[in-house]
């Protein structure tokens, strides 16, 4: 599943290519699985809207929409959005900007024809992704359930885990605590912090939690700079793969030597998720 760096990369790439464009045509698949809002309602509401901005919130991509008929070329994102189109990529979802005559990939579930001659396409082979429309006149804007990992301060971060008995790896994956962190970056940040994934979250010292917060931010920022991790289906808004998988220290490196100490990386299961760590560097 695309995690925070991948979703950030896609949202930024889409924003650069579609900001200020008007949605002129809308097509949706007949499959029901991708839709949190009925397809007919989405099509009716999206047509004629202007894309004011596209950004990431948690693991979701949020398209801020102006009212039908508004001109918004060059307008910066502000509080003037009248609606939102919210995309969750699920396990295999892609949000691509391409030419209208580009080959149509199998499992394409949405096509938004834009002014200026581009299309915004949602492709999702396994159909775990979700598409939602929100009218901000009658509903609140989308907000992630947990804190933003890139901006949370040390006190807020420590408070998230206070008194919690679950393993720290499982706590990092809890989206109601931290929004956007997934399996890859939980493993990599725990390695940077030198913390074993099975340790109880509530028993970590304040110093350990600060190392973890710092490591998490460093890992996420590095992954964003390299366009995310392409370990399965992930590509950016232009269909290009990321490069951060080349920098992984523990994730999916079972049996390989640790880049720091040379000991073999181990794989265990924590909270039902495959988990990778170095038994020498992580305590």
Number of C-alpha atoms within 10 A of each C-alpha: 20 30 24 27 28 27 31 27 23 28 24 18 19 23 19 12 16 24 22 25 23 27 23 18 16 21 16 19 14 10 11 14 14 28 20 16 16 13 22 11 11 20 17 11 18 24 20 22 24 30 30 29 26 26 21 22 20 24 24 27 25 23 25 26 31 23 19 16 12 15 16 20 14 10 12 12 16 9 7 13 20 19 25 25 21 24 25 22 26 19 18 18 27 27 27 20 25 18 14 16 9 10 8 11 12 9 15 18 23 22 21 22 22 25 16 12 12 19 24 21 23 24 22 24 16 13 20 16 23 20 22 18 23 20 15 16 10 9 9 11 16 15 12 17 15 15 19 18 21 17 9 14 13 16 11 10 21 21 14 18 20 14 12 15 13 17 18 25 25 20 22 27 19 16 17 14 20 22 24 30 23 21 19 22 25 25 25 24 25 26 25 20 20 20 24 21 25 17 16 18 23 19 17 19 12 15 11 15 23 18 18 24 23 18 21 25 17 16 21 25 16 15 24 20 13 19 23 28 25 18 17 11 15 24 25 24 24 15 14 11 19 22 17 20 17 11 15 18 22 27 22 19 17 17 14 15 16 20 14 10 11 12 15 18 21 19 17 13 11 16 13 8 12 14 23 28 28 29 17 15 17 14 15
